[in-house]
Amino acid sequence: MDKFKVIKLLSDGNRFNIFMKLLEYDELCVCEIEDLLQIKQANTSKHLKKFKELDMISSRRIKNMIRYSIKEDFLNENMDLIKYLMI
């Protein structure tokens, strides 16, 4: 994965905050992200789509809810970058 694309994606404040919440909670649905960060549902979904395009997150459906989490592969491959971002 191109680390430059990841850094560019995370340079947006809302996307960075979403990423950090996914790290903190392991798995969240759009409505939970919306409540935690006070971001509108449509904007949250657009940001999550960008994460999916870079193959950073996975999703799973539970009845009528989709839950999102950061992919283990992404975490393992980018641990140095993630640790740097958490400083």
PyMOL Python script that loads the backbone (N, CA, C, O; Angstrom):
from pymol import cmd

cmd.read_pdbstr("""\
ATOM      1  N   MET A   1       0.840  -1.174   0.000  1.00  0.00           N
ATOM      2  CA  MET A   1       0.000   0.000   0.000  1.00  0.00           C
ATOM      3  C   MET A   1       0.890   1.244   0.000  1.00  0.00           C
ATOM      4  O   MET A   1       1.925   1.286   0.666  1.00  0.00           O
ATOM      5  N   ASP A   2       0.482   2.215  -0.732  1.00  0.00           N
ATOM      6  CA  ASP A   2       1.208   3.475  -0.855  1.00  0.00           C
ATOM      7  C   ASP A   2       0.978   4.315   0.408  1.00  0.00           C
ATOM      8  O   ASP A   2      -0.121   4.824   0.627  1.00  0.00           O
ATOM      9  N   LYS A   3       2.005   4.454   1.221  1.00  0.00           N
ATOM     10  CA  LYS A   3       1.886   5.199   2.478  1.00  0.00           C
ATOM     11  C   LYS A   3       1.550   6.663   2.228  1.00  0.00           C
ATOM     12  O   LYS A   3       0.897   7.302   3.053  1.00  0.00           O
ATOM     13  N   PHE A   4       1.996   7.199   1.087  1.00  0.00           N
ATOM     14  CA  PHE A   4       1.664   8.583   0.758  1.00  0.00           C
ATOM     15  C   PHE A   4       0.149   8.756   0.636  1.00  0.00           C
ATOM     16  O   PHE A   4      -0.402   9.747   1.116  1.00  0.00           O
ATOM     17  N   LYS A   5      -0.529   7.793  -0.006  1.00  0.00           N
ATOM     18  CA  LYS A   5      -1.987   7.872  -0.151  1.00  0.00           C
ATOM     19  C   LYS A   5      -2.671   7.795   1.203  1.00  0.00           C
ATOM     20  O   LYS A   5      -3.666   8.480   1.443  1.00  0.00           O
ATOM     21  N   VAL A   6      -2.139   6.965   2.085  1.00  0.00           N
ATOM     22  CA  VAL A   6      -2.709   6.841   3.437  1.00  0.00           C
ATOM     23  C   VAL A   6      -2.556   8.160   4.186  1.00  0.00           C
ATOM     24  O   VAL A   6      -3.505   8.638   4.808  1.00  0.00           O
ATOM     25  N   ILE A   7      -1.362   8.746   4.128  1.00  0.00           N
ATOM     26  CA  ILE A   7      -1.124  10.022   4.818  1.00  0.00           C
ATOM     27  C   ILE A   7      -2.025  11.101   4.245  1.00  0.00           C
ATOM     28  O   ILE A   7      -2.597  11.898   4.989  1.00  0.00           O
ATOM     29  N   LYS A   8      -2.152  11.130   2.930  1.00  0.00           N
ATOM     30  CA  LYS A   8      -3.013  12.125   2.286  1.00  0.00           C
ATOM     31  C   LYS A   8      -4.465  11.944   2.737  1.00  0.00           C
ATOM     32  O   LYS A   8      -5.156  12.922   3.020  1.00  0.00           O
ATOM     33  N   LEU A   9      -4.923  10.694   2.804  1.00  0.00           N
ATOM     34  CA  LEU A   9      -6.292  10.413   3.240  1.00  0.00           C
ATOM     35  C   LEU A   9      -6.510  10.878   4.677  1.00  0.00           C
ATOM     36  O   LEU A   9      -7.544  11.465   4.997  1.00  0.00           O
ATOM     37  N   LEU A  10      -5.536  10.613   5.535  1.00  0.00           N
ATOM     38  CA  LEU A  10      -5.667  10.945   6.953  1.00  0.00           C
ATOM     39  C   LEU A  10      -5.373  12.409   7.249  1.00  0.00           C
ATOM     40  O   LEU A  10      -5.513  12.847   8.392  1.00  0.00           O
ATOM     41  N   SER A  11      -4.968  13.174   6.236  1.00  0.00           N
ATOM     42  CA  SER A  11      -4.712  14.593   6.460  1.00  0.00           C
ATOM     43  C   SER A  11      -6.009  15.382   6.661  1.00  0.00           C
ATOM     44  O   SER A  11      -5.981  16.507   7.162  1.00  0.00           O
ATOM     45  N   ASP A  12      -7.134  14.799   6.275  1.00  0.00           N
ATOM     46  CA  ASP A  12      -8.433  15.409   6.547  1.00  0.00           C
ATOM     47  C   ASP A  12      -8.784  15.165   8.021  1.00  0.00           C
ATOM     48  O   ASP A  12      -8.717  14.031   8.495  1.00  0.00           O
ATOM     49  N   GLY A  13      -9.150  16.206   8.729  1.00  0.00           N
ATOM     50  CA  GLY A  13      -9.428  16.090  10.162  1.00  0.00           C
ATOM     51  C   GLY A  13     -10.516  15.099  10.506  1.00  0.00           C
ATOM     52  O   GLY A  13     -10.370  14.325  11.452  1.00  0.00           O
ATOM     53  N   ASN A  14     -11.610  15.107   9.754  1.00  0.00           N
ATOM     54  CA  ASN A  14     -12.706  14.161  10.040  1.00  0.00           C
ATOM     55  C   ASN A  14     -12.274  12.723   9.796  1.00  0.00           C
ATOM     56  O   ASN A  14     -12.583  11.837  10.593  1.00  0.00           O
ATOM     57  N   ARG A  15     -11.559  12.483   8.694  1.00  0.00           N
ATOM     58  CA  ARG A  15     -11.108  11.114   8.423  1.00  0.00           C
ATOM     59  C   ARG A  15     -10.115  10.652   9.480  1.00  0.00           C
ATOM     60  O   ARG A  15     -10.157   9.501   9.913  1.00  0.00           O
ATOM     61  N   PHE A  16      -9.225  11.544   9.895  1.00  0.00           N
ATOM     62  CA  PHE A  16      -8.277  11.194  10.949  1.00  0.00           C
ATOM     63  C   PHE A  16      -9.028  10.818  12.225  1.00  0.00           C
ATOM     64  O   PHE A  16      -8.709   9.814  12.862  1.00  0.00           O
ATOM     65  N   ASN A  17     -10.014  11.614  12.596  1.00  0.00           N
ATOM     66  CA  ASN A  17     -10.793  11.328  13.808  1.00  0.00           C
ATOM     67  C   ASN A  17     -11.564  10.019  13.692  1.00  0.00           C
ATOM     68  O   ASN A  17     -11.646   9.264  14.661  1.00  0.00           O
ATOM     69  N   ILE A  18     -12.128   9.739  12.521  1.00  0.00           N
ATOM     70  CA  ILE A  18     -12.820   8.463  12.309  1.00  0.00           C
ATOM     71  C   ILE A  18     -11.837   7.311  12.474  1.00  0.00           C
ATOM     72  O   ILE A  18     -12.138   6.326  13.149  1.00  0.00           O
ATOM     73  N   PHE A  19     -10.668   7.432  11.862  1.00  0.00           N
ATOM     74  CA  PHE A  19      -9.649   6.397  11.958  1.00  0.00           C
ATOM     75  C   PHE A  19      -9.258   6.153  13.417  1.00  0.00           C
ATOM     76  O   PHE A  19      -9.148   5.006  13.850  1.00  0.00           O
ATOM     77  N   MET A  20      -9.050   7.221  14.163  1.00  0.00           N
ATOM     78  CA  MET A  20      -8.655   7.084  15.564  1.00  0.00           C
ATOM     79  C   MET A  20      -9.764   6.432  16.391  1.00  0.00           C
ATOM     80  O   MET A  20      -9.475   5.639  17.288  1.00  0.00           O
ATOM     81  N   LYS A  21     -11.013   6.751  16.105  1.00  0.00           N
ATOM     82  CA  LYS A  21     -12.125   6.119  16.829  1.00  0.00           C
ATOM     83  C   LYS A  21     -12.215   4.632  16.481  1.00  0.00           C
ATOM     84  O   LYS A  21     -12.515   3.808  17.345  1.00  0.00           O
ATOM     85  N   LEU A  22     -11.958   4.292  15.226  1.00  0.00           N
ATOM     86  CA  LEU A  22     -11.967   2.874  14.844  1.00  0.00           C
ATOM     87  C   LEU A  22     -10.826   2.130  15.546  1.00  0.00           C
ATOM     88  O   LEU A  22     -10.988   0.971  15.927  1.00  0.00           O
ATOM     89  N   LEU A  23      -9.692   2.778  15.715  1.00  0.00           N
ATOM     90  CA  LEU A  23      -8.602   2.167  16.482  1.00  0.00           C
ATOM     91  C   LEU A  23      -9.012   1.973  17.938  1.00  0.00           C
ATOM     92  O   LEU A  23      -8.744   0.932  18.539  1.00  0.00           O
ATOM     93  N   GLU A  24      -9.654   2.973  18.486  1.00  0.00           N
ATOM     94  CA  GLU A  24     -10.032   2.947  19.907  1.00  0.00           C
ATOM     95  C   GLU A  24     -11.121   1.912  20.199  1.00  0.00           C
ATOM     96  O   GLU A  24     -11.036   1.186  21.190  1.00  0.00           O
ATOM     97  N   TYR A  25     -12.145   1.842  19.341  1.00  0.00           N
ATOM     98  CA  TYR A  25     -13.304   0.995  19.618  1.00  0.00           C
ATOM     99  C   TYR A  25     -13.296  -0.331  18.867  1.00  0.00           C
ATOM    100  O   TYR A  25     -14.163  -1.171  19.110  1.00  0.00           O
ATOM    101  N   ASP A  26     -12.358  -0.541  17.977  1.00  0.00           N
ATOM    102  CA  ASP A  26     -12.237  -1.751  17.158  1.00  0.00           C
ATOM    103  C   ASP A  26     -13.304  -1.852  16.078  1.00  0.00           C
ATOM    104  O   ASP A  26     -12.986  -2.190  14.938  1.00  0.00           O
ATOM    105  N   GLU A  27     -14.542  -1.573  16.400  1.00  0.00           N
ATOM    106  CA  GLU A  27     -15.619  -1.716  15.416  1.00  0.00           C
ATOM    107  C   GLU A  27     -16.743  -0.736  15.744  1.00  0.00           C
ATOM    108  O   GLU A  27     -17.182  -0.634  16.889  1.00  0.00           O
ATOM    109  N   LEU A  28     -17.201  -0.017  14.719  1.00  0.00           N
ATOM    110  CA  LEU A  28     -18.271   0.957  14.906  1.00  0.00           C
ATOM    111  C   LEU A  28     -19.191   0.962  13.692  1.00  0.00           C
ATOM    112  O   LEU A  28     -18.779   0.611  12.586  1.00  0.00           O
ATOM    113  N   CYS A  29     -20.434   1.362  13.909  1.00  0.00           N
ATOM    114  CA  CYS A  29     -21.347   1.585  12.789  1.00  0.00           C
ATOM    115  C   CYS A  29     -21.368   3.086  12.494  1.00  0.00           C
ATOM    116  O   CYS A  29     -20.863   3.888  13.279  1.00  0.00           O
ATOM    117  N   VAL A  30     -21.947   3.451  11.373  1.00  0.00           N
ATOM    118  CA  VAL A  30     -22.004   4.869  10.981  1.00  0.00           C
ATOM    119  C   VAL A  30     -22.682   5.702  12.058  1.00  0.00           C
ATOM    120  O   VAL A  30     -22.217   6.797  12.378  1.00  0.00           O
ATOM    121  N   CYS A  31     -23.767   5.201  12.617  1.00  0.00           N
ATOM    122  CA  CYS A  31     -24.498   5.974  13.628  1.00  0.00           C
ATOM    123  C   CYS A  31     -23.653   6.217  14.878  1.00  0.00           C
ATOM    124  O   CYS A  31     -23.770   7.275  15.497  1.00  0.00           O
ATOM    125  N   GLU A  32     -22.818   5.277  15.255  1.00  0.00           N
ATOM    126  CA  GLU A  32     -21.943   5.462  16.418  1.00  0.00           C
ATOM    127  C   GLU A  32     -20.861   6.500  16.123  1.00  0.00           C
ATOM    128  O   GLU A  32     -20.555   7.342  16.968  1.00  0.00           O
ATOM    129  N   ILE A  33     -20.288   6.436  14.931  1.00  0.00           N
ATOM    130  CA  ILE A  33     -19.284   7.428  14.535  1.00  0.00           C
ATOM    131  C   ILE A  33     -19.916   8.812  14.508  1.00  0.00           C
ATOM    132  O   ILE A  33     -19.333   9.790  14.976  1.00  0.00           O
ATOM    133  N   GLU A  34     -21.110   8.871  13.953  1.00  0.00           N
ATOM    134  CA  GLU A  34     -21.859  10.122  13.875  1.00  0.00           C
ATOM    135  C   GLU A  34     -22.043  10.726  15.275  1.00  0.00           C
ATOM    136  O   GLU A  34     -21.834  11.924  15.467  1.00  0.00           O
ATOM    137  N   ASP A  35     -22.429   9.902  16.243  1.00  0.00           N
ATOM    138  CA  ASP A  35     -22.639  10.375  17.613  1.00  0.00           C
ATOM    139  C   ASP A  35     -21.331  10.777  18.297  1.00  0.00           C
ATOM    140  O   ASP A  35     -21.272  11.802  18.975  1.00  0.00           O
ATOM    141  N   LEU A  36     -20.294   9.974  18.118  1.00  0.00           N
ATOM    142  CA  LEU A  36     -19.025  10.249  18.778  1.00  0.00           C
ATOM    143  C   LEU A  36     -18.367  11.531  18.274  1.00  0.00           C
ATOM    144  O   LEU A  36     -17.788  12.289  19.052  1.00  0.00           O
ATOM    145  N   LEU A  37     -18.460  11.766  16.965  1.00  0.00           N
ATOM    146  CA  LEU A  37     -17.726  12.879  16.367  1.00  0.00           C
ATOM    147  C   LEU A  37     -18.594  14.042  15.913  1.00  0.00           C
ATOM    148  O   LEU A  37     -18.083  15.049  15.424  1.00  0.00           O
ATOM    149  N   GLN A  38     -19.915  13.906  16.074  1.00  0.00           N
ATOM    150  CA  GLN A  38     -20.837  14.956  15.647  1.00  0.00           C
ATOM    151  C   GLN A  38     -20.653  15.306  14.166  1.00  0.00           C
ATOM    152  O   GLN A  38     -20.591  16.475  13.784  1.00  0.00           O
ATOM    153  N   ILE A  39     -20.569  14.248  13.346  1.00  0.00           N
ATOM    154  CA  ILE A  39     -20.465  14.395  11.890  1.00  0.00           C
ATOM    155  C   ILE A  39     -21.756  13.852  11.304  1.00  0.00           C
ATOM    156  O   ILE A  39     -22.266  12.835  11.775  1.00  0.00           O
ATOM    157  N   LYS A  40     -22.284  14.501  10.299  1.00  0.00           N
ATOM    158  CA  LYS A  40     -23.521  14.032   9.668  1.00  0.00           C
ATOM    159  C   LYS A  40     -23.321  12.664   9.024  1.00  0.00           C
ATOM    160  O   LYS A  40     -22.225  12.322   8.580  1.00  0.00           O
ATOM    161  N   GLN A  41     -24.396  11.897   8.983  1.00  0.00           N
ATOM    162  CA  GLN A  41     -24.358  10.527   8.466  1.00  0.00           C
ATOM    163  C   GLN A  41     -23.834  10.480   7.040  1.00  0.00           C
ATOM    164  O   GLN A  41     -23.018   9.617   6.717  1.00  0.00           O
ATOM    165  N   ALA A  42     -24.281  11.378   6.189  1.00  0.00           N
ATOM    166  CA  ALA A  42     -23.848  11.368   4.788  1.00  0.00           C
ATOM    167  C   ALA A  42     -22.338  11.601   4.679  1.00  0.00           C
ATOM    168  O   ALA A  42     -21.660  10.938   3.895  1.00  0.00           O
ATOM    169  N   ASN A  43     -21.822  12.534   5.460  1.00  0.00           N
ATOM    170  CA  ASN A  43     -20.382  12.797   5.440  1.00  0.00           C
ATOM    171  C   ASN A  43     -19.590  11.626   6.000  1.00  0.00           C
ATOM    172  O   ASN A  43     -18.533  11.278   5.474  1.00  0.00           O
ATOM    173  N   THR A  44     -20.091  11.026   7.048  1.00  0.00           N
ATOM    174  CA  THR A  44     -19.425   9.861   7.632  1.00  0.00           C
ATOM    175  C   THR A  44     -19.332   8.745   6.605  1.00  0.00           C
ATOM    176  O   THR A  44     -18.280   8.125   6.451  1.00  0.00           O
ATOM    177  N   SER A  45     -20.416   8.489   5.908  1.00  0.00           N
ATOM    178  CA  SER A  45     -20.430   7.435   4.883  1.00  0.00           C
ATOM    179  C   SER A  45     -19.451   7.731   3.755  1.00  0.00           C
ATOM    180  O   SER A  45     -18.783   6.824   3.261  1.00  0.00           O
ATOM    181  N   LYS A  46     -19.361   8.985   3.346  1.00  0.00           N
ATOM    182  CA  LYS A  46     -18.410   9.358   2.285  1.00  0.00           C
ATOM    183  C   LYS A  46     -16.972   9.122   2.735  1.00  0.00           C
ATOM    184  O   LYS A  46     -16.150   8.633   1.960  1.00  0.00           O
ATOM    185  N   HIS A  47     -16.667   9.465   3.979  1.00  0.00           N
ATOM    186  CA  HIS A  47     -15.319   9.239   4.492  1.00  0.00           C
ATOM    187  C   HIS A  47     -15.009   7.741   4.570  1.00  0.00           C
ATOM    188  O   HIS A  47     -13.914   7.314   4.204  1.00  0.00           O
ATOM    189  N   LEU A  48     -15.962   6.950   5.041  1.00  0.00           N
ATOM    190  CA  LEU A  48     -15.752   5.508   5.130  1.00  0.00           C
ATOM    191  C   LEU A  48     -15.537   4.897   3.750  1.00  0.00           C
ATOM    192  O   LEU A  48     -14.761   3.953   3.600  1.00  0.00           O
ATOM    193  N   LYS A  49     -16.216   5.429   2.750  1.00  0.00           N
ATOM    194  CA  LYS A  49     -16.033   4.941   1.385  1.00  0.00           C
ATOM    195  C   LYS A  49     -14.592   5.153   0.928  1.00  0.00           C
ATOM    196  O   LYS A  49     -14.024   4.293   0.255  1.00  0.00           O
ATOM    197  N   LYS A  50     -14.005   6.275   1.283  1.00  0.00           N
ATOM    198  CA  LYS A  50     -12.619   6.549   0.909  1.00  0.00           C
ATOM    199  C   LYS A  50     -11.662   5.565   1.589  1.00  0.00           C
ATOM    200  O   LYS A  50     -10.682   5.133   0.982  1.00  0.00           O
ATOM    201  N   PHE A  51     -11.943   5.214   2.840  1.00  0.00           N
ATOM    202  CA  PHE A  51     -11.138   4.204   3.522  1.00  0.00           C
ATOM    203  C   PHE A  51     -11.252   2.854   2.813  1.00  0.00           C
ATOM    204  O   PHE A  51     -10.261   2.143   2.646  1.00  0.00           O
ATOM    205  N   LYS A  52     -12.462   2.517   2.405  1.00  0.00           N
ATOM    206  CA  LYS A  52     -12.675   1.240   1.712  1.00  0.00           C
ATOM    207  C   LYS A  52     -11.953   1.213   0.370  1.00  0.00           C
ATOM    208  O   LYS A  52     -11.425   0.175  -0.029  1.00  0.00           O
ATOM    209  N   GLU A  53     -11.927   2.344  -0.326  1.00  0.00           N
ATOM    210  CA  GLU A  53     -11.242   2.414  -1.621  1.00  0.00           C
ATOM    211  C   GLU A  53      -9.748   2.125  -1.481  1.00  0.00           C
ATOM    212  O   GLU A  53      -9.137   1.566  -2.391  1.00  0.00           O
ATOM    213  N   LEU A  54      -9.164   2.502  -0.354  1.00  0.00           N
ATOM    214  CA  LEU A  54      -7.751   2.203  -0.109  1.00  0.00           C
ATOM    215  C   LEU A  54      -7.568   0.865   0.608  1.00  0.00           C
ATOM    216  O   LEU A  54      -6.450   0.512   0.983  1.00  0.00           O
ATOM    217  N   ASP A  55      -8.649   0.128   0.798  1.00  0.00           N
ATOM    218  CA  ASP A  55      -8.621  -1.198   1.415  1.00  0.00           C
ATOM    219  C   ASP A  55      -8.081  -1.150   2.854  1.00  0.00           C
ATOM    220  O   ASP A  55      -7.371  -2.054   3.296  1.00  0.00           O
ATOM    221  N   MET A  56      -8.433  -0.080   3.569  1.00  0.00           N
ATOM    222  CA  MET A  56      -7.981   0.095   4.945  1.00  0.00           C
ATOM    223  C   MET A  56      -8.963  -0.475   5.962  1.00  0.00           C
ATOM    224  O   MET A  56      -8.569  -0.864   7.061  1.00  0.00           O
ATOM    225  N   ILE A  57     -10.238  -0.523   5.596  1.00  0.00           N
ATOM    226  CA  ILE A  57     -11.249  -0.987   6.540  1.00  0.00           C
ATOM    227  C   ILE A  57     -12.065  -2.119   5.930  1.00  0.00           C
ATOM    228  O   ILE A  57     -12.120  -2.289   4.712  1.00  0.00           O
ATOM    229  N   SER A  58     -12.685  -2.871   6.796  1.00  0.00           N
ATOM    230  CA  SER A  58     -13.608  -3.920   6.365  1.00  0.00           C
ATOM    231  C   SER A  58     -14.974  -3.627   6.978  1.00  0.00           C
ATOM    232  O   SER A  58     -15.100  -2.836   7.913  1.00  0.00           O
ATOM    233  N   SER A  59     -15.970  -4.269   6.440  1.00  0.00           N
ATOM    234  CA  SER A  59     -17.324  -4.068   6.950  1.00  0.00           C
ATOM    235  C   SER A  59     -18.027  -5.409   7.044  1.00  0.00           C
ATOM    236  O   SER A  59     -17.732  -6.342   6.297  1.00  0.00           O
ATOM    237  N   ARG A  60     -18.957  -5.484   7.972  1.00  0.00           N
ATOM    238  CA  ARG A  60     -19.795  -6.682   8.086  1.00  0.00           C
ATOM    239  C   ARG A  60     -21.197  -6.246   8.463  1.00  0.00           C
ATOM    240  O   ARG A  60     -21.398  -5.323   9.252  1.00  0.00           O
ATOM    241  N   ARG A  61     -22.148  -6.931   7.880  1.00  0.00           N
ATOM    242  CA  ARG A  61     -23.555  -6.603   8.095  1.00  0.00           C
ATOM    243  C   ARG A  61     -24.104  -7.450   9.232  1.00  0.00           C
ATOM    244  O   ARG A  61     -23.922  -8.667   9.275  1.00  0.00           O
ATOM    245  N   ILE A  62     -24.780  -6.773  10.150  1.00  0.00           N
ATOM    246  CA  ILE A  62     -25.519  -7.445  11.220  1.00  0.00           C
ATOM    247  C   ILE A  62     -26.944  -6.920  11.116  1.00  0.00           C
ATOM    248  O   ILE A  62     -27.227  -5.789  11.510  1.00  0.00           O
ATOM    249  N   LYS A  63     -27.830  -7.737  10.591  1.00  0.00           N
ATOM    250  CA  LYS A  63     -29.215  -7.365  10.304  1.00  0.00           C
ATOM    251  C   LYS A  63     -29.236  -6.125   9.422  1.00  0.00           C
ATOM    252  O   LYS A  63     -28.808  -6.197   8.271  1.00  0.00           O
ATOM    253  N   ASN A  64     -29.715  -4.999   9.915  1.00  0.00           N
ATOM    254  CA  ASN A  64     -29.792  -3.807   9.068  1.00  0.00           C
ATOM    255  C   ASN A  64     -28.671  -2.806   9.365  1.00  0.00           C
ATOM    256  O   ASN A  64     -28.759  -1.645   8.965  1.00  0.00           O
ATOM    257  N   MET A  65     -27.625  -3.247  10.060  1.00  0.00           N
ATOM    258  CA  MET A  65     -26.529  -2.362  10.443  1.00  0.00           C
ATOM    259  C   MET A  65     -25.220  -2.868   9.842  1.00  0.00           C
ATOM    260  O   MET A  65     -24.971  -4.073   9.815  1.00  0.00           O
ATOM    261  N   ILE A  66     -24.392  -1.954   9.366  1.00  0.00           N
ATOM    262  CA  ILE A  66     -23.066  -2.308   8.870  1.00  0.00           C
ATOM    263  C   ILE A  66     -22.048  -1.779   9.865  1.00  0.00           C
ATOM    264  O   ILE A  66     -22.051  -0.602  10.224  1.00  0.00           O
ATOM    265  N   ARG A  67     -21.176  -2.682  10.302  1.00  0.00           N
ATOM    266  CA  ARG A  67     -20.139  -2.333  11.272  1.00  0.00           C
ATOM    267  C   ARG A  67     -18.796  -2.286  10.554  1.00  0.00           C
ATOM    268  O   ARG A  67     -18.493  -3.146   9.727  1.00  0.00           O
ATOM    269  N   TYR A  68     -17.997  -1.278  10.877  1.00  0.00           N
ATOM    270  CA  TYR A  68     -16.718  -1.051  10.213  1.00  0.00           C
ATOM    271  C   TYR A  68     -15.572  -1.250  11.193  1.00  0.00           C
ATOM    272  O   TYR A  68     -15.682  -0.937  12.379  1.00  0.00           O
ATOM    273  N   SER A  69     -14.473  -1.776  10.674  1.00  0.00           N
ATOM    274  CA  SER A  69     -13.272  -1.945  11.480  1.00  0.00           C
ATOM    275  C   SER A  69     -12.052  -1.811  10.580  1.00  0.00           C
ATOM    276  O   SER A  69     -12.136  -1.994   9.365  1.00  0.00           O
ATOM    277  N   ILE A  70     -10.918  -1.489  11.193  1.00  0.00           N
ATOM    278  CA  ILE A  70      -9.671  -1.386  10.436  1.00  0.00           C
ATOM    279  C   ILE A  70      -9.164  -2.797  10.185  1.00  0.00           C
ATOM    280  O   ILE A  70      -9.159  -3.636  11.086  1.00  0.00           O
ATOM    281  N   LYS A  71      -8.738  -3.049   8.960  1.00  0.00           N
ATOM    282  CA  LYS A  71      -8.253  -4.385   8.597  1.00  0.00           C
ATOM    283  C   LYS A  71      -6.963  -4.716   9.330  1.00  0.00           C
ATOM    284  O   LYS A  71      -6.071  -3.878   9.462  1.00  0.00           O
ATOM    285  N   GLU A  72      -6.883  -5.944   9.798  1.00  0.00           N
ATOM    286  CA  GLU A  72      -5.682  -6.415  10.496  1.00  0.00           C
ATOM    287  C   GLU A  72      -4.453  -6.318   9.600  1.00  0.00           C
ATOM    288  O   GLU A  72      -3.378  -5.937  10.064  1.00  0.00           O
ATOM    289  N   ASP A  73      -4.602  -6.658   8.322  1.00  0.00           N
ATOM    290  CA  ASP A  73      -3.483  -6.570   7.382  1.00  0.00           C
ATOM    291  C   ASP A  73      -2.955  -5.145   7.306  1.00  0.00           C
ATOM    292  O   ASP A  73      -1.746  -4.916   7.317  1.00  0.00           O
ATOM    293  N   PHE A  74      -3.869  -4.198   7.230  1.00  0.00           N
ATOM    294  CA  PHE A  74      -3.465  -2.794   7.170  1.00  0.00           C
ATOM    295  C   PHE A  74      -2.714  -2.411   8.445  1.00  0.00           C
ATOM    296  O   PHE A  74      -1.667  -1.767   8.379  1.00  0.00           O
ATOM    297  N   LEU A  75      -3.242  -2.802   9.594  1.00  0.00           N
ATOM    298  CA  LEU A  75      -2.590  -2.483  10.866  1.00  0.00           C
ATOM    299  C   LEU A  75      -1.186  -3.067  10.926  1.00  0.00           C
ATOM    300  O   LEU A  75      -0.244  -2.385  11.329  1.00  0.00           O
ATOM    301  N   ASN A  76      -1.047  -4.314  10.530  1.00  0.00           N
ATOM    302  CA  ASN A  76       0.256  -4.978  10.588  1.00  0.00           C
ATOM    303  C   ASN A  76       1.265  -4.339   9.643  1.00  0.00           C
ATOM    304  O   ASN A  76       2.431  -4.174  10.001  1.00  0.00           O
ATOM    305  N   GLU A  77       0.831  -3.981   8.447  1.00  0.00           N
ATOM    306  CA  GLU A  77       1.728  -3.412   7.447  1.00  0.00           C
ATOM    307  C   GLU A  77       2.097  -1.959   7.748  1.00  0.00           C
ATOM    308  O   GLU A  77       3.121  -1.472   7.269  1.00  0.00           O
ATOM    309  N   ASN A  78       1.286  -1.272   8.525  1.00  0.00           N
ATOM    310  CA  ASN A  78       1.475   0.164   8.736  1.00  0.00           C
ATOM    311  C   ASN A  78       1.616   0.545  10.202  1.00  0.00           C
ATOM    312  O   ASN A  78       1.304   1.674  10.582  1.00  0.00           O
ATOM    313  N   MET A  79       2.077  -0.372  11.019  1.00  0.00           N
ATOM    314  CA  MET A  79       2.162  -0.123  12.453  1.00  0.00           C
ATOM    315  C   MET A  79       3.056   1.076  12.788  1.00  0.00           C
ATOM    316  O   MET A  79       2.724   1.857  13.680  1.00  0.00           O
ATOM    317  N   ASP A  80       4.184   1.231  12.087  1.00  0.00           N
ATOM    318  CA  ASP A  80       5.063   2.372  12.361  1.00  0.00           C
ATOM    319  C   ASP A  80       4.352   3.687  12.082  1.00  0.00           C
ATOM    320  O   ASP A  80       4.452   4.628  12.869  1.00  0.00           O
ATOM    321  N   LEU A  81       3.643   3.758  10.980  1.00  0.00           N
ATOM    322  CA  LEU A  81       2.900   4.965  10.621  1.00  0.00           C
ATOM    323  C   LEU A  81       1.811   5.254  11.665  1.00  0.00           C
ATOM    324  O   LEU A  81       1.628   6.397  12.082  1.00  0.00           O
ATOM    325  N   ILE A  82       1.102   4.217  12.073  1.00  0.00           N
ATOM    326  CA  ILE A  82       0.023   4.382  13.058  1.00  0.00           C
ATOM    327  C   ILE A  82       0.572   4.864  14.391  1.00  0.00           C
ATOM    328  O   ILE A  82      -0.011   5.744  15.026  1.00  0.00           O
ATOM    329  N   LYS A  83       1.699   4.286  14.818  1.00  0.00           N
ATOM    330  CA  LYS A  83       2.306   4.732  16.073  1.00  0.00           C
ATOM    331  C   LYS A  83       2.722   6.191  15.977  1.00  0.00           C
ATOM    332  O   LYS A  83       2.565   6.947  16.936  1.00  0.00           O
ATOM    333  N   TYR A  84       3.246   6.588  14.840  1.00  0.00           N
ATOM    334  CA  TYR A  84       3.641   7.979  14.637  1.00  0.00           C
ATOM    335  C   TYR A  84       2.436   8.911  14.721  1.00  0.00           C
ATOM    336  O   TYR A  84       2.514   9.985  15.317  1.00  0.00           O
ATOM    337  N   LEU A  85       1.321   8.494  14.120  1.00  0.00           N
ATOM    338  CA  LEU A  85       0.119   9.323  14.116  1.00  0.00           C
ATOM    339  C   LEU A  85      -0.486   9.467  15.512  1.00  0.00           C
ATOM    340  O   LEU A  85      -1.162  10.455  15.797  1.00  0.00           O
ATOM    341  N   MET A  86      -0.251   8.506  16.363  1.00  0.00           N
ATOM    342  CA  MET A  86      -0.856   8.516  17.694  1.00  0.00           C
ATOM    343  C   MET A  86      -0.082   9.391  18.676  1.00  0.00           C
ATOM    344  O   MET A  86      -0.540   9.611  19.798  1.00  0.00           O
ATOM    345  N   ILE A  87       1.068   9.884  18.275  1.00  0.00           N
ATOM    346  CA  ILE A  87       1.876  10.737  19.170  1.00  0.00           C
ATOM    347  C   ILE A  87       1.206  12.069  19.370  1.00  0.00           C
ATOM    348  O   ILE A  87       1.728  12.922  20.088  1.00  0.00           O
TER     349      ILE A  87
END
""", "prot")
cmd.dss("prot")
cmd.show_as("cartoon", "prot")
cmd.util.cbc("prot")
cmd.orient("prot")
